[in-house]
Amino acid sequence: MAGEIVERVVRYIASEIVDNAEAVEVEIIEESDSEVVAEVRTEKSDMGRVIGRRGRVAKAIRLVAQAAGDEEGLKAQVEFLD
């Protein structure tokens, strides 16, 4: 499956940040053969932790996801959804 490494990395990071790790959902959507989008859902109370002040945590998660995507030869994006 394309984006498997991206999914595991994003799920791990998000689960370690939030209070309720069981509520973290990461879905990989293949935009094309070389591009995937990881959609992250958490409880509303934990979304602020995942995004961080001024979006710094979200930016860091996106950066790590891009590195994981490079490992698979993919361009990876991360979206945080309510």
C-alpha positions as CSV (number, residue, x, y, z in Angstrom):
1,M,0.0,0.0,0.0
2,A,1.3,3.4,-0.9
3,G,1.9,5.7,2.0
4,E,2.2,2.9,4.6
5,I,5.4,4.4,6.2
6,V,3.8,7.9,6.2
7,E,0.7,6.5,7.9
8,R,2.6,4.7,10.6
9,V,4.9,7.7,11.3
10,V,2.0,10.2,11.5
11,R,-0.1,7.9,13.6
12,Y,2.8,7.3,16.1
13,I,3.6,11.0,16.5
14,A,0.0,12.1,16.9
15,S,-0.7,9.3,19.3
16,E,2.2,10.3,21.5
17,I,1.0,14.0,21.6
18,V,-2.7,13.6,22.5
19,D,-4.3,12.5,25.7
20,N,-6.6,9.9,24.1
21,A,-4.3,8.0,21.7
22,E,-7.1,5.5,20.9
23,A,-9.1,8.3,19.2
24,V,-6.4,9.1,16.7
25,E,-7.4,8.2,13.1
26,V,-5.0,8.5,10.1
27,E,-6.3,7.8,6.7
28,I,-4.1,7.7,3.6
29,I,-5.6,9.0,0.4
30,E,-3.7,8.5,-2.9
31,E,-3.9,11.6,-4.9
32,S,-1.8,10.1,-7.7
33,D,0.8,7.5,-8.2
34,S,3.4,9.7,-6.5
35,E,1.4,11.7,-4.0
36,V,-0.5,10.8,-0.9
37,V,-2.4,12.8,1.7
38,A,-2.6,11.7,5.3
39,E,-5.9,12.9,6.9
40,V,-5.6,13.1,10.7
41,R,-8.6,13.1,13.0
42,T,-8.5,13.3,16.8
43,E,-10.9,14.3,19.6
44,K,-11.8,18.0,19.5
45,S,-10.0,18.5,22.8
46,D,-6.8,17.0,21.5
47,M,-6.7,18.9,18.1
48,G,-5.0,21.9,19.7
49,R,-2.2,19.7,21.0
50,V,-1.6,18.3,17.5
51,I,-1.7,21.7,15.8
52,G,0.3,23.5,18.5
53,R,1.0,27.2,19.0
54,R,1.1,29.0,15.7
55,G,0.9,25.6,14.0
56,R,4.4,24.6,15.0
57,V,3.6,21.0,15.9
58,A,1.6,20.6,12.7
59,K,4.4,22.0,10.7
60,A,6.8,19.5,12.3
61,I,4.5,16.6,11.7
62,R,4.2,17.6,8.0
63,L,8.0,17.8,7.7
64,V,8.5,14.3,9.2
65,A,5.7,13.0,6.9
66,Q,7.5,14.4,3.9
67,A,10.7,12.7,5.0
68,A,8.7,9.4,5.4
69,G,7.2,10.0,1.9
70,D,10.7,10.5,0.5
71,E,11.6,7.0,1.8
72,E,8.7,5.6,-0.3
73,G,9.4,7.8,-3.3
74,L,6.2,9.8,-2.6
75,K,5.2,13.4,-2.0
76,A,3.3,13.4,1.3
77,Q,1.0,16.0,2.7
78,V,-0.9,16.0,6.0
79,E,-4.3,17.5,6.7
80,F,-5.8,17.9,10.2
81,L,-9.6,17.4,10.2
82,D,-12.2,18.0,12.9
